[in-house]
Amino acid sequence: MRGFRGIRGSLALIGTLSAATAALAEEPAAATPPVQVVTAVVGGKNVYIPSTIALAAQRAASLSLFNTTDKPHGFAIPALDIEVVVPEQVEQRIELPALPAGLYRIHCQLHEAHRSATLLVVDD
């Protein structure tokens, strides 16, 4: 009889887990967290970290831009008509629309010497 009780307990646990899984499946998907992009000085050069930002095509996205330097820096994506200035030691969030797959150049419109970055939008 002891083995039978163990099976009954296991079946109850499986039923509970199945109900919990079904409840989770009914909940709406959580919003995608913003992609973090940092402006920093590395080896005496202003850079974006990461230098390549990958996003899924046809999905809106948020970017949190952190400027860790002691002066304002730009963040521009010319193909999308996006151009912002991020003050020193500040975080600024921008929203990107759902985009088609492709490569989009990112650069600092304030400082030519700032290393550029790439927005890589890929199909799922």
C-alpha positions in Angstrom: 0.0 0.0 0.0 2.9 2.3 0.7 3.8 2.4 -3.1 0.2 3.2 -4.0 0.2 6.2 -1.7 3.4 7.5 -3.3 1.8 7.2 -6.7 -1.3 9.0 -5.6 0.9 11.8 -4.1 2.9 12.1 -7.3 -0.3 12.3 -9.4 -1.6 15.1 -7.1 1.6 17.0 -7.6 1.5 16.5 -11.4 -2.1 17.7 -11.4 -1.1 20.8 -9.4 1.8 21.6 -11.7 -0.4 21.1 -14.8 -2.9 23.6 -13.4 -0.2 26.1 -12.5 1.3 25.7 -16.0 -2.1 26.3 -17.6 -2.6 29.4 -15.5 0.7 30.8 -16.6 -0.1 30.1 -20.2 -3.2 32.2 -19.9 -1.4 35.3 -18.5 -0.3 37.9 -21.0 3.4 37.9 -21.9 5.5 40.2 -19.8 6.8 43.3 -21.6 10.3 42.9 -23.0 12.8 44.8 -20.8 14.7 47.6 -22.4 18.1 46.9 -24.0 20.8 48.8 -22.2 23.3 50.8 -24.1 26.2 52.6 -22.4 28.3 55.4 -23.6 31.8 55.0 -22.0 35.4 55.9 -22.5 37.5 52.9 -23.3 41.2 53.3 -24.1 40.7 57.0 -24.5 37.9 56.5 -27.1 34.2 57.2 -26.7 32.3 54.0 -27.4 28.8 52.4 -27.3 28.6 49.2 -25.3 27.5 46.9 -26.8 28.7 48.0 -30.2 26.1 45.7 -31.9 22.5 45.8 -30.6 20.4 42.8 -31.9 16.6 43.1 -31.9 13.8 40.9 -33.4 12.2 42.3 -36.5 8.6 43.5 -36.4 8.6 44.0 -32.6 8.8 47.4 -30.9 11.6 47.8 -28.5 13.0 50.1 -25.8 16.6 51.3 -25.4 17.9 52.6 -22.1 20.8 54.9 -22.9 23.3 55.4 -20.1 25.9 58.2 -20.5 28.7 57.4 -18.0 31.0 60.2 -19.2 31.5 63.7 -18.0 29.9 65.4 -21.0 26.7 65.1 -23.1 26.8 62.5 -25.9 24.5 62.0 -28.9 22.7 58.9 -30.1 21.5 59.0 -33.6 20.0 56.4 -36.0 19.7 58.4 -39.2 17.7 55.8 -41.1 15.0 56.1 -38.4 15.2 59.9 -37.9 16.2 59.3 -34.3 18.6 61.9 -32.8 18.8 62.4 -29.0 21.3 64.0 -26.7 22.0 62.2 -23.4 23.4 64.5 -20.7 26.4 63.4 -18.6 25.7 60.7 -16.0 22.1 60.3 -17.1 19.9 57.5 -18.3 17.5 58.3 -21.2 15.0 55.9 -22.6 13.9 55.8 -26.3 11.2 53.7 -28.0 11.9 52.1 -31.3 9.0 51.1 -33.6 8.6 47.6 -35.0 11.3 47.5 -37.7 12.0 45.4 -40.7 15.1 43.2 -40.7 18.3 45.0 -41.6 21.3 46.9 -40.4 21.0 50.4 -39.0 24.0 52.6 -38.3 24.2 54.3 -34.8 26.5 57.2 -34.2 27.1 60.2 -32.0 26.0 63.3 -33.9 27.9 65.5 -31.4 31.4 64.0 -31.7 32.8 62.6 -34.9 35.5 60.7 -33.0 32.9 58.7 -31.1 33.0 55.1 -32.4 29.8 54.1 -34.2 27.6 51.1 -33.4 25.2 48.9 -35.3 21.5 48.1 -34.7 21.0 44.6 -36.1 17.3 43.7 -36.7 16.8 40.0 -37.5 13.8 37.9 -38.4 12.7 35.4 -35.7 
